[in-house]
């Protein structure tokens, strides 16, 4: 489980997600992909230790015009992985 936004910075940057200068204090409308990634990933059980790297790519692939309406269910349908086992 990822507990802190700081733990998501490297995977987000590698996936092309714009990360705010302060990952814990930012305007969600200015960093919508970062916001969705954090909201969906932090506190979720993960089926694999490194799954957040792939999850960052799933979030990054969502078009900007649709990211604000994306739900966790929608992310899972796109390949976002959560849960204790596959």
Residue pairs with C-beta under 8 A, 6 or more apart in sequence:
1 43
1 44
1 45
1 46
2 8
2 41
2 42
2 43
2 44
2 46
2 52
3 42
3 43
4 24
4 42
5 23
5 24
5 38
5 42
6 23
6 24
7 52
8 23
8 37
8 38
8 41
8 42
8 52
8 56
9 19
9 23
11 52
11 53
11 55
11 56
12 19
12 33
12 34
12 37
12 56
12 59
12 60
13 19
14 53
14 56
15 53
15 56
15 57
15 59
15 60
16 60
17 33
17 34
17 37
17 56
17 59
17 60
18 31
18 33
18 34
19 31
19 34
20 26
20 27
20 30
20 31
20 34
23 34
23 38
26 34
26 35
28 35
32 64
32 67
32 68
33 59
33 60
33 62
33 64
33 67
36 59
36 62
36 67
36 70
36 75
37 55
37 56
37 59
40 55
40 59
40 72
40 75
40 80
40 82
41 52
41 55
44 82
45 82
45 83
45 84
46 52
46 81
46 82
46 83
47 81
47 82
47 83
47 84
47 85
47 86
48 81
48 86
51 81
54 79
54 81
55 75
55 80
55 81
58 75
58 78
58 79
58 80
59 67
59 75
59 80
61 78
62 70
62 75
62 78
72 80
72 82
76 82
